Amino acid sequence: MLNLLGEYPSTLDAKSRVLLPAALRKQLGGAESKGFVVNRDVFSECLVLYPMEEWTRTNAQVASLNRFDPDNVEFIRRFLNGATPVELDANGRLLIPKQLMAYAQLGKDIVFTGMGDRIEIWDEALHKRALSGNVDFKSLAAKVMAGKPAKANDA
């Protein structure tokens, strides 16, 4: 199971290509050779880069939804719209599709953020704005983590 961590600034070139940071490639442990799927994020104006194994798991969840429920169909349509397989080129670069770049408002300066089993791709300015928002992190942590059993090494 992947545990992708860290924030890595990078730069898009004029052809919409970006070098996947070496630190992330190292954390992928060879999973990058199987390719990725890049898609819009559901909650934020960023992109999500799914290693193929994680995309397969996520897509299985989506495929299990009841397609006779209109809400499910609408979710499936919107979630899969824009999902694009991508691979690293010989130089370790990804080609970001233009329609996804527009969605995430990607400029020249971007940030890759490890999110456990996937990677977010942000426009640098939007990333800074998202993290500087007025969020009471203590309250959010208590709400999200309340009732979760503590592991032995958490004490």
VEXMIGU-326698 format. One line per field, with one value per residue: residue number from 1; residue in one letter; x, y, z of N, C-alpha, C in turn. Coordinates in pm, whole numbers. Atoms other than C-alpha are relative to their C-alpha. Layout:
num: (NUM/...) .
residuo: (a/...) .
neast: (X/...) .
nnorth: (Y/...) .
nup: (Z/...) .
caeast: (X/...) .
canorth: (Y/...) .
caup: (Z/...) .
ceast: (X/...) .
cnorth: (Y/...) .
cup: (Z/...) .
This chain:
num: (1/2/3/4/5/6/7/8/9/10/11/12/13/14/15/16/17/18/19/20/21/22/23/24/25/26/27/28/29/30/31/32/33/34/35/36/37/38/39/40/41/42/43/44/45/46/47/48/49/50/51/52/53/54/55/56/57/58/59/60/61/62/63/64/65/66/67/68/69/70/71/72/73/74/75/76/77/78/79/80/81/82/83/84/85/86/87/88/89/90/91/92/93/94/95/96/97/98/99/100/101/102/103/104/105/106/107/108/109/110/111/112/113/114/115/116/117/118/119/120/121/122/123/124/125/126/127/128/129/130/131/132/133/134/135/136/137/138/139/140/141/142/143/144/145/146/147/148/149/150/151/152/153/154/155) .
residuo: (m/l/n/l/l/g/e/y/p/s/t/l/d/a/k/s/r/v/l/l/p/a/a/l/r/k/q/l/g/g/a/e/s/k/g/f/v/v/n/r/d/v/f/s/e/c/l/v/l/y/p/m/e/e/w/t/r/t/n/a/q/v/a/s/l/n/r/f/d/p/d/n/v/e/f/i/r/r/f/l/n/g/a/t/p/v/e/l/d/a/n/g/r/l/l/i/p/k/q/l/m/a/y/a/q/l/g/k/d/i/v/f/t/g/m/g/d/r/i/e/i/w/d/e/a/l/h/k/r/a/l/s/g/n/v/d/f/k/s/l/a/a/k/v/m/a/g/k/p/a/k/a/n/d/a) .
neast: (85/-78/13/-63/-4/-84/38/-111/24/-46/31/53/-66/90/78/85/-68/-59/-85/44/-114/-76/39/125/-30/-62/105/87/-60/19/140/10/-17/132/77/86/119/14/141/40/34/144/29/-85/-43/-131/6/-46/-78/15/-77/96/57/100/111/76/82/100/92/85/105/93/70/95/119/121/20/142/25/-42/-111/-120/-36/-56/-133/-89/-25/-86/-128/-82/-23/-133/-102/-87/-123/-125/-122/-122/-79/-137/-66/70/100/140/70/128/97/36/128/-23/-78/94/82/-80/-60/-144/-92/-135/-48/95/-44/43/19/27/122/13/4/13/-75/73/-76/61/-62/-68/77/122/-41/-26/129/77/-57/6/140/37/45/-40/-53/23/139/13/-66/84/121/-33/-71/70/51/-93/-87/-141/-95/-89/-111/52/9) .
nnorth: (-119/-122/-104/-113/-115/-114/-102/-16/-97/39/-98/48/-60/-59/108/58/114/-30/105/54/-15/123/50/75/122/94/52/87/133/75/-6/-95/72/49/-114/-75/-68/-134/-37/-114/32/-13/-105/-119/-33/57/129/114/96/131/112/89/94/-73/-29/124/13/-107/26/112/-58/-72/99/75/-81/38/-89/-31/-111/-120/-67/77/-23/-135/3/76/-83/-113/48/59/-99/-59/96/25/74/-68/72/-80/16/47/-96/-5/-105/29/-96/-31/-39/-143/-25/16/-118/-112/23/-26/-132/18/-92/54/53/93/74/137/28/140/16/141/94/-77/-126/-116/-95/-131/-126/-43/-105/61/86/-89/-54/108/30/-116/-27/-10/130/32/135/76/47/94/124/65/49/108/111/44/137/90/66/-39/111/11/-95/-136/-48) .
nup: (0/12/-102/67/-90/34/98/92/107/132/103/128/114/99/63/-106/-62/-130/-53/-128/-91/-29/-132/16/77/-94/-87/79/-6/123/44/110/127/44/47/-90/53/-55/1/-83/-138/-26/-97/15/135/26/69/-78/76/-62/53/64/-97/-78/91/14/-121/1/108/-42/-86/87/82/-83/-25/72/114/14/-91/73/-68/30/140/10/-61/89/118/-35/-52/106/105/-7/-47/115/-27/36/-33/2/122/-25/-88/-129/3/27/84/-63/103/-3/-68/-143/-41/-12/-120/-120/17/-13/66/16/-128/-59/-118/-19/-142/-30/-79/-37/112/123/2/51/81/-24/36/-123/-69/-55/-112/-114/-43/-62/-132/-88/-30/-140/-48/-137/16/-124/1/110/-41/-102/67/94/-64/-120/3/69/-99/3/15/-114/7/-2/-138) .
caeast: (0/131/194/274/379/518/474/686/693/732/693/476/654/503/374/179/439/566/845/717/936/1207/1100/751/887/1097/792/597/842/802/424/489/582/216/96/-155/-500/-534/-875/-1054/-1076/-1429/-1398/-1128/-1003/-706/-625/-574/-305/-397/-132/-296/-344/-530/-735/-840/-963/-1142/-1298/-1426/-1611/-1765/-1854/-2038/-2288/-2645/-2683/-3063/-3034/-3027/-2795/-2549/-2558/-2497/-2205/-2053/-2088/-1927/-1656/-1541/-1566/-1211/-1039/-740/-471/-121/229/570/770/1136/1235/997/741/362/151/-144/-454/-556/-917/-790/-535/-818/-1033/-751/-643/-288/-34/339/408/239/261/243/104/129/-210/-142/-255/-278/-120/-289/-170/-239/-175/75/-137/-457/-271/-149/-500/-658/-420/-451/-831/-1005/-1028/-1025/-795/-828/-1206/-1184/-939/-1161/-1467/-1298/-1087/-1331/-1416/-1125/-934/-585/-300/-52/222/-10/-7) .
canorth: (0/341/616/917/1219/1567/1883/1932/2245/2191/2376/2306/2353/2519/2179/2106/1857/1837/1638/1406/1492/1234/1210/1100/857/701/669/504/214/114/170/455/198/85/436/669/816/1190/1332/1631/1633/1595/1861/2110/2285/2057/1736/1393/1163/804/535/268/24/288/390/27/19/354/261/-66/135/353/50/-107/181/111/258/261/533/877/1024/742/789/1161/1098/836/1068/1362/1158/972/1277/1383/1082/1026/758/910/767/908/978/876/1189/1124/1384/1369/1534/1707/1722/2079/2044/1926/2206/2453/2295/2319/2663/2534/2800/2756/2698/2395/2181/1804/1694/1335/1227/872/657/936/1268/1605/1851/2215/2552/2701/3009/2805/2562/2845/2992/2655/2601/2956/2940/3005/2649/2566/2267/2163/2140/1968/1710/1642/1602/1378/1168/1139/782/642/382/497/274/155/388/694/724) .
caup: (0/-96/156/-60/145/95/-109/-417/-632/-1004/-1332/-1635/-1964/-2272/-2395/-2071/-1949/-1594/-1438/-1164/-863/-792/-426/-532/-792/-517/-289/-572/-555/-919/-937/-1182/-1448/-1461/-1547/-1388/-1433/-1386/-1302/-1154/-776/-642/-371/-480/-790/-828/-1014/-867/-1004/-926/-959/-1176/-887/-684/-987/-1028/-666/-697/-1030/-880/-615/-884/-1098/-803/-788/-896/-1244/-1207/-940/-1108/-841/-897/-1274/-1236/-1000/-1232/-1532/-1355/-1182/-1491/-1720/-1789/-1630/-1856/-1856/-1855/-1848/-1775/-2088/-2121/-1927/-1634/-1745/-1746/-2015/-1846/-2073/-2161/-2035/-1696/-1682/-1738/-1464/-1208/-1336/-1365/-1444/-1490/-1118/-967/-653/-622/-284/-161/-24/91/-199/-459/-555/-586/-852/-765/-917/-669/-589/-544/-318/-95/-85/0/292/422/441/769/904/1274/1238/1603/1574/1238/1375/1677/1452/1195/1430/1724/1804/1601/1802/1892/1784/2046/1916/1920/2300) .
ceast: (88/-26/75/-13/83/-62/122/-34/57/-45/-51/78/-105/-89/-87/60/62/80/-57/119/63/-41/-131/23/62/-105/-94/56/-22/-142/-17/13/-133/-89/-91/-131/-4/-146/-21/-20/-148/-30/75/35/145/-21/48/69/-5/101/-101/-66/-109/-119/-89/-91/-112/-106/-93/-111/-105/-84/-105/-128/-116/-29/-148/-43/52/116/131/48/63/140/100/39/99/138/90/30/136/108/81/122/122/117/115/70/143/77/-68/-105/-139/-55/-139/-98/-48/-130/15/84/-92/-84/76/71/152/74/135/48/-108/61/-59/-11/-32/-118/-24/7/-13/75/-92/96/-74/74/60/-81/-127/31/24/-131/-81/50/-7/-144/-28/-62/52/46/-19/-140/-22/61/-84/-124/31/58/-69/-53/89/89/144/85/97/111/-48/0/123) .
cnorth: (124/94/123/125/112/93/31/101/-52/105/-71/65/49/-104/-74/-126/45/-121/-48/4/-135/-58/-78/-128/-106/-62/-95/-142/-86/5/95/-69/-54/112/57/33/134/42/127/-50/26/124/131/23/-41/-129/-108/-96/-133/-97/-106/-98/68/37/-123/-20/104/-26/-118/49/70/-100/-78/80/-46/100/26/107/126/76/-73/24/137/7/-70/86/111/-46/-51/98/63/-93/-46/-83/81/-88/98/-22/-43/92/14/108/-57/108/19/43/144/26/-16/116/119/-14/42/136/-5/105/-68/-68/-85/-68/-140/-23/-148/-11/-147/-90/69/132/110/88/133/109/55/104/-56/-89/83/54/-107/-29/118/36/-5/-132/-18/-145/-86/-58/-103/-135/-75/-62/-123/-121/-51/-141/-97/-64/45/-125/5/105/145/61/76) .
cup: (0/118/-50/85/-59/-102/-85/-109/-132/-99/-124/-112/-100/-68/101/61/131/46/133/95/38/135/-7/-79/92/91/-73/-11/-124/-54/-118/-136/-55/-51/107/-70/70/-18/81/143/20/83/-20/-146/-18/-78/95/-96/74/-60/-48/97/85/-87/-16/120/2/-106/34/92/-84/-81/80/29/-88/-111/-30/100/-68/66/-28/-143/-17/61/-92/-120/33/48/-113/-114/19/50/-121/41/-46/44/3/-133/39/94/136/8/-27/-91/61/-110/20/77/151/54/21/125/126/-5/14/-82/-12/129/65/122/-6/150/18/95/33/-120/-135/15/-52/-80/7/-76/130/79/62/120/125/56/73/141/96/38/149/48/143/1/124/3/-110/37/102/-64/-85/72/126/-18/-74/106/-17/-14/117/-3/-5/141/42) .
